[in-house]
Amino acid sequence: DAGVIQSPRHEVTEMGQEVTLRCKPISGHNSLFWYRQTMMRGLELLIYFNNNVPIDDSGMPEDRFSAKMPNASFSTLKIQPSEPRDSAVYFCASSLGRRTGELFFGEGSRLTVL
Amino acid sequence: KQEVTQIPAALSVPEGENLVLNCSFTDSAIYNLQWFRQDPGKGLTSLLLIQSSQREQTSGRLNASLDKSSGRSTLYIAASQPGDSATYLCVPETGANNLFFGTGTRLTVIP
């Protein structure tokens, strides 16, 4: 298996623009997580899905952030409008079950908002 | 709320040395604890997963121990190599998908 695949790897955009980050989890995994990593705050859980259903989105910073999982093999994290403070590395991770067990991370999408 | 502390924050050792990374957590009611490594500009790679009922797990040169009652875990790396240079994160899980990430120990192994 290719592992968790994220795109784009790098995104540079201007404040106010819409940003869409994409994730393909490992086939057969039914839990998917979006994390954000910054130097100041470390890794923060934004949202996680189980069987394509959002279970906990309490970590989503504000209404500018939204996430979808239309099917078991694809998820998006959208920021609209983007702000400079959204600059971070966004990681997607997947696992076999809701009680995570081993968590597999993608290589991340580095977002820079100017 | 679970708080995770990793000591030391950074460690530099010569190649071949055995070393121990320490982790402490405040809420001992955990389901499991994972150790991850993160290379610069990369995602996290799971190294070892210890279930709450276990005391230790081993994988190659790595051995992780868990003392749940005292809220401590250690990662032992034997015969360190330059390729072990990375940041190591201790991640206890409390409740369904409540994973708490420490700030990590940045390890440098000098050839």
Interface residues (C-beta under 8 A of the other chain):
Chain A: V4 S31 F33 G42 L43 L45 Y48 I55 D56 F91 A93 R98 R99 T100 G101 E102 L103 F104 F105 G106 E107 G108 R110
Chain B: Y31 N32 Q34 F36 G41 K42 G43 L44 T45 S46 L49 L89 E93 A96 N97 L99 F101 G102 T103 G104
